[in-house]
Amino acid sequence: MKLIEMAEKLRDGRINFYTAIYSKVIPDSILHHFGCDCAERALKGNKGFITESQQASGEAVKVKRRWIDGLVGDEELDEARETAHRAAYQAEDWGSNKAACKSAYMTTHVEVYIAVSWTAEDAAESAEHRAANSEEYEEAYNEEREWQRNHLADLIEEYLSEKSLFLSLLSRRSIQLRKQEEISIPLWQVETEEIFYET
């Protein structure tokens, strides 16, 4: 299944969240960023309850994002995971906060399927616990799962758009180099002429 098709099927519910993440079609970097988004959304969902454990969890998610981008190494991520684990364990004993901190802890894992599937589940449980009463629990959980499917589809489409732009730039550069070789003039002159004729 192609990525664009997967994004479409996620949006209309033809495939479920787990089928998508275990398909091995979606690049790991997208899935890791998605896990971070789910954890941060869960932490921010508890408005008015900015606790010490939530703050520590949020910092751990930021380290994970830097790890994804190659800005920190495994050692820093290991430290962040330990911090997030302590925060989840010590989280104030109300369901939504505990589940949100657990989602932050899970997203700090290196193994992508652990990081994503458990993070998303804990984030959905956090939303469920925020519901006003037991009758709204299932609705809140399902709404969060729907957001997750749509958000993952958004990330896939954004990735494909950026990839398309990059390939377009490479193609244009290749054309410029061929022109330079054919007529043996400096590249700056080719670029200047193109700008002149495009305006």
Secondary structure, 3 states (H helix, E strand, C coil): CCHHHHHHHHHHCCCCHHHHHCCCCCCHHHHHHHHHHHHHHHHHHCCCCCCHHHHHHHHHHHHHHHHHCCCCCHHHHHHHHHHHHHHHHHCCCCHHHHHHHHHHHHHCCCCHHHHHHHHHHHHHHHHHHHCCCHHHHHHHHHHHHHHHHHHHHHHHHHHHHHHHHHHHHHHHHHHHHHHHHHHCCCHHHHHHHHHHHHC
